[in-house]
Amino acid sequence: MEYQLIDGKATATAIKQEIAGEVKAIVAAGGKQPHLAAILVGHDGGSETYVKNKVIACEQCGFKSTLIRFEADVTEAELLACVEKLNKDVDVDGFIVQLPLPKHIDEQKIIMAIDYRKDVDGFHPINVGRMSIGLPCFISATPLGILTLLQHYKIETSGRKCVILGRSNIVGKPMAQLMMQKQYGDATVTVCHSHSKDLKKECREADIIIAAIGRPDFVTADMVKPGAVVVDVGTTRVADETRKSGFRLNGDVKFDEVAPLCSFITPVPGGVGPMTICSLMKNTLAAGKREFYK
């Protein structure tokens, strides 16, 4: 079977161009330039890369961006004070606190402190709750990116059986909510995880597999039925001495053996990753326009 590659990079570029056009028109009409701020704690390699890419994406979209850095020994109180400052800053439309945070800081406490009307990551319980009952809100970036890709490639989801591997708050749970909702996926959804019995059987029955389990090469050919759509959310750094960086990004799907079975499949890198940042840009534009919350 000839599979089609789902190109997240090209899709994200096209969407960012649309956003840039809209921002230009807003500013030309005397409106305010959208402003995204990011808080980065410590020097985690993955987080550094993500935040750098977010700053670049802001430039491409015509947004103003601010990066606030703290060392890893920042206290919870200092971080909460910074969140409060951004909540009150009328020029900042949306902001994110890059996760993971150091162990001595309660992530949930920080997320709860963010004004939900500026929570462009979509992690605040108010946004999560609104999403789960289908109200307008900021949808967390990775699930929104996956939905956008499925729509962009006109992949039929209504009535299809969708298996989601992983139940994290960032991907698995919101993805399941969105895929089962009538206005989004309208699919029949099964969520599998490390304790699921007969995982292979569940996957083999799926029309769509969304792998977000964080285990390299977890999904193998014997888990995929011919013609399935496979979305790989995994990005694990795997040592690779042939690369200058000393590592490569590896997905949850064993691409070379799974791809020939698929109708559509996302690569890693270049699939879901670029769409995650693109979704953050979509949310920031919505925040600037006060689309969900006045």
PyMOL commands that set and color helices and strands:
alter all, ss='L'
color gray80, all
select helices_A, chain A and resi 8-28+45-61+76-88+107-113+116-118+125-132+141-152+172-180+199-204+221-223+255-261+272-288
alter helices_A, ss='H'
color red, helices_A
select strands_A, chain A and resi 4-5+35-41+64-70+94-97+161-165+188-192+208-211+229-232+236-239+247-250+264-265
alter strands_A, ss='S'
color yellow, strands_A
deselect
rebuild
show_as cartoon
